[in-house]
């Protein structure tokens, strides 16, 4: 669960089939040319301080998201302006058709912020950032850094009878084994993707627990090996292909007790844009060694061709040992570089201070919000969730 998506509402929600559903916007119209989106807001929606949510808040929030969200330029760059002809009607005017702009009207991309709170002061340093005021089903109560976050039911939420819960306490448990134990004992009731896969078969057999893969379809989470294309020898495509052939994706599938599937491309298999027939880099160490030989990297002392470092997103250390062992079979010596915390990982990736990095990534509702930011040259930026790999392919840019 993403806490901010419980505190902040947006214009739309999306179901497991990627279909849009009303949220703050009870209905909408899209012009035939795809350049005008008109949203009609719920008149009973209020912020947690009791002020009504209006079209002025939507226009204000979109401009903030465009300038400050890591994907703001991608999601809302096509929006030329937001018109507010009435307090409960807002109209997006696009410079050109961009259907992904519609998909971005989700709390993850466009949380509707109260203009009367956030318009004063610099947004990145605003005191309300640590005591947020939104219009979602839960309101902020207390945050203890590194320990817990408390959200209470917002009694005036515009959807009558919702939310069902009175309080949510999000507890930060750094140790993976302790998270599993907390579920087993009933100390916690829910976790989202933060339990070691090795524990899942046991958890599925417990009467008081349900293990499901439903609910995350639109996020499309997968593990990805980011490769910094700037740094030799990784700037050689044969080296990158050799790395791909060295790793057996089925090893990770087996390690997840069957809860994961091997990915053949950047789109989740449930995505309506996913193509089932794609070229696959099968695990083939002979092919990997052949490619490295062709690239001019002959084996030296103790069979080593060259050295690389491998970092990871916090919590991803389990896959690093396997990749080190596999790449060693191709003559690549790998030094593991796990970060001590999330801030260190963010600093490394955003400054391009890595050679290889094992990390989760997401595709979101529309592939234009995921593929563009990860693989096109215009998103080669010093910012996480962009093309920090430096991948530059004119044909991909054209497409």
N, C-alpha and C positions, 0 to 999 in steps of 0.2 A: 504494500500500500504506500502510495506517495502522499505524505501528510498534507502538502500544500494543495493537492487536488481535493482534499476534504474541507479545507478552510476556504478556498476560492472556487467559485463557480465560473463557468464561461458560457458562451452562447449555445454550444452544442455538446452533446455526448455521443459516443459511438458504441454500437453493440459488437458482439463477437464476430459478426459477419461484415464488419466495417461500415455498417449502415448508420447514417446520422439520425440522432434522436433529439427532440427538443430539450432544452435546459433553460437558461435564462431567456433564450429566444423560443417563443411558443410556436412560431411559424416563420416562414421565409419565402422569398421569391428570388429567382435567378433569371436575368434577362437572356433572351435567345442568343445574343452575341457573347455571353459569358463574361461580361465586363461590369455588371452591376448586380450586387447582392444586397437585398433589403431584408432586414431582420426586425420582427415585431417582438418587443420585450414583454415579459410577464410584469404586469402592473403591481403585483403583490410582493415582488422580490425586494428585500432590504438587506443592507449591510448589517454587520453585527453591532453597529452602534445605533441602529434604527433608521438610518437615512435610506431613502429609496435608491434603487439601482436604475440609472437612466442612460439614455443614449450618449450623454456627455461623458459618462464614465467609460463607456465602450470605446469612444473615439480617443480619449486620453490614454486608455490602457493599450490600445493598438500602437499608438505612437511610441509609448514606452517600450513595448515588446520589440518593435522594429529596431530600435536603437540599442537595446540592452540584452535581449535574449540571445544566447549563442546561435540560435537558428532564426532569429528575428528577421534578418535581411532576406533569408531564403523563403521563409513562410509568408512574409508580408511585403516583400520588396515590390511586388506588382501593384500594391494598393497605392493609388495616387492620392486619395483623400477619403476621409470618412465624413459623410454629411449627416447632420442631426436635424431633420425637418420637424421632428416632434419629440417630446421627452421620452417616448417609448418606441420610437422608430429610428433605426440607424441604417445608413446605406453606405456600402463599400463601393467606391469607384476605382476600377482597375485600369491600368494603362494598357493591358493586354490580357487575354484569357489566361488564367492560371488556376485550374481546378483544385490544386493542393492548398490554395488559400482557404478554401471552404473546409477542408479537412483539418486545418490548423486552428479552427475555432473550438479548441479543447482546452481545459484548464492547464494542461502541460505546456501549451504554447501561449495561450492568451487568457491568463487569469484576469478577471475583471476587477480592477482595483478602484477603491473609492477616491475620486478626484479630489474631494474636499480634504482628504488626509494626505495623499502622496504628492499633491501638486506643489507643496511648499517644501523647499530644500532639495538637496541632491539625492536622487533615488537610491544610488548605491550605498549611501551612508545614512539613509533615513532611519530614525529610531523605530518606526513602525515595522521595519524589516524583522526585528527580533520579537515584536509583539504585534503580529499581523492582524488586520481587520479585513475580512472578506465577506462573501455572501453565500458561502457554501453551507452544507448541512451541519458542520461542526465549527465551533469557535475556539480560538486559542485561549488557553488558561495559564500554562506554565511550561517553561523549558529549562531543563538543567543540562547544560552541555555535557555530552558524553554519557549521560545517565538516562534521562527520560524526557518525553514530551507528553503533555496532557491536553486533550481536546474534549470539550463538552458539547452536548447536543444544543444546537441553536433552536430555541423554542419557537421562533418566528420564521423558520425556514418556509419558503413559499409553497413547498410540496407538503400538503397537510398529512399528518401522521408519519412524516419522515423527519429525521432518521429514526430507526428503531432503537438504536443504542443510546443510553444516557451519557456515556463517557467512553473515550478511547485513551488508553495509556500505552504509548509506544516506548518500550524499554530497549535501550541500546545494550546488547550483550555481545561483547567483542569476541569471546571464545566460542567456536563453532560447537564443540561438545556440550558446552553449557546451554546453548540454544536448543539443542536436541533434548537435553535433560528437562529443560523448562516445559517443552511440549509434552513430554512423557508424563511428567508429574502434574500437569494442568496448571502450572504457574503462569503460563501464557496460553492464549487460545488460538493464536493465528500467527503465522510467519509467511512471508512471501519470498520464496527462492533463497532463503538464507540458512538452509539445512544441508549438511553434507549428503551427497547422493548415496553414499554407502549406508546411511541411516534410513533411507526411504523404505526399503522392503520391510524393515521392522515396524516403522511407523504406520504403514498401510494396514497392518494386522491389528492395530490397537482400536478397540471398540469406540473409544471417545474421540478418535481423530478421523478426518477425511483428507485424503491426499488427492488433489486434482490438478490437472493442467489447464483447466478452463479459466478464463478471465484475463489472460495475458496475450490474446491473439493479436490485438492491434499494436502492442508494443513490439512483438516479433523479436524477442531477445535471443541472441546467439553469442557464442564465443568466437572471437576473431583474433588472428595473429597479425597485429599491425607491423609492417616492415618499413623502416625508414629508407625510402628510395634514394636519398641524397648520399648516404654513407657507403663508401666502397667496403666490401665487394657487393653490397646489397643493391647498388645501382646497376648491376648486371642482371638482366632478366633471366639468364640461365641459372644463376644462383638462386633467385627467388623461386623458380620452377623446381629446382632441386630440393629446396626446403619443403615445398608443397608435397612432393613425392615422398619425402622422408617420413611424413607424419600420417599415421593411420587414424582416420576420423572414427572408425569403428571402435577403437580403443576407448575413446571418450564416451561413445554411446554405451558401451558395456559398463563403463565406470559410473554411468548415471542410472544403472539398473533398468535401462530401457526407457527412461523418461525423456531422453533427448533423441534427436535424429540427426544423421549427418547432413550438412548443408552443402549443396552443389553451387550455390550462388548467394548473392546478398539479400535475397528475399525469402521470407519464411514460406514453407510449403503450403500454408493455408492462405497466403496472400492471393487475391484474385489475379494479380499480375505475374505470379510465379509461373515459370515455364518448366515443365517436368523433364524436358530433354535438354541437358546442358553438358558441355565437355567436363569431364571429371579428372581430377588429379589423383589417380589411384595410388595407394601406398606401394611404392616400387623402389627399393633401395638400389637396385642395379641401375635403374634409370637415373636416380639421383646422382650416383657416383659418376655415371657417364656424362651427365650435364656439367658437373663440376670439372671433370677432366677437359671437356670441350671449352669451358670458360677459361682454362689456363691455370686452374688452381690444383696443382699436383699434390699428392700426399707427401709430407715430409717426415720428420722424426715422429715416431710413435703413431704414424698414420694421420697426423693432423694437417689439414690444409690451411685453416685460418681460425681466428677466434672471434666470437660474437658475444654480446651480452643480451640477456633476456630479462625484461622486467614484467610486471603484471599489475592488474587492478588489485587492490587489497582484498584478500580472501581467495585469490586465484592461484596460490602457490602449488596446489596439488597437481595441476597440469604441467607445471614448469619442469618437474623432475623427469616426467615422461619425455617431454620435448628435448631436454638435454641429452637423455640416453639415446633417443632416435637420431638426432643430428650428429651425435658422436659416431654412429655407424656409417655416416656419409663423410666422416673426416672433419666435421665442424665441431670445434671445442666451444662449449657454451658456458659462460659465467652467469650464474643466477643473480639477479639484482632486485629482489622483492622490496617494495617500498615500506617504510615503517607505518605510514598512515595515508589517508586519502589525499591530504594536502600535498604531500611529497609527490604522489603519483600525478596529480593534476599539474604541478609545477614542471615535472619532467616532460610529460606529453605535450603540454602547451608551449614549451620552449624547444621542442624537437630534440630533447636530450635523451634519446634512446636509439637502440638499433632494432631490437624486436620487442614487442610488448603484447602480452596476452591479456585480453580485456573483453568484457561483455559489451555488446552494442545493440541498438534497437533500430527498427525500420519505421515504426509509427504507422498511421493509417494509410498514408499515400506514399508510394516509393519516391516521389519527387522530394519528399522531406528527409529521405535517408540516403539515397544513392548520390544525389547531387552534392550534398555536404561532405560525403566521404570520399568521392572519387573524381570530382571535377576540379580543374585547375583554379577556378575563381574562388574556391574555398580552401586553398592552401593558406592556412592562417595559423598564428600562434595562439590557438584556443582549442580546448577540448571539444569534442563532437564536431570537428571539422576534418579536412584532409591534411592532418599533421604528417601523414606518410610522405607527402610530396609527390603522389602519383600524378603523372601528367601525360595524358593521352589525347591528342587532338580529335580522334574519332569518338572517344567517349564524350568529350566536350560538345562535339557537333550533335551527337544523339541527344 
